Amino acid sequence: MRRSDREISGLDALVQVMERCDVCRLALNDEGGYPYILPLNFGLAVEDGRVTLYFHGANEGTKYDLIRKDNRASFEMDCAHRLVLDEEKGNCTMEYESVIGRGRVEIVPDAEKQAALRILMAHYREPDFPYSPAAVPRTTVMKLVVEQMTGKRRKKA
């Protein structure tokens, strides 16, 4: 990282930033040589020092086709945005916190789907949110076990 003074280090600090974010952008490898990026709702779990991200969606679509061909993925999430103006000097900057990383995406088996959906709901509301059981068969849940991640923070004093 070029600006080590802005680096967020340590698993706990990175997870705290991730918990404040409300969208995770997932980048998949497209056949045409361009990344395919999509914003997703997410949940996260930390077990034995390893972060797992959970996502959900409809049962079919481009992302699943791409994952079947190449399940390597990168992700990005950011939060705490604030524009900081310095009218006297005629410039501005942006405060933020962000985490980027990579891993491999897998489809969560049906037997684990309910637990994964509870993790997703816990990120936004509560783990025991009474969602309709009829929606579960129409929902695919994915997980990405994070292999590597870094974080960066810009706070103007």
Helices and strands as residue ranges (DSSP letters): G 4-6, E 7-8, H 11-20, E 24-29, E 35-40, E 43-47, E 50-57, H 62-69, E 72-86, E 91-107, H 110-124, G 133-138, E 140-154
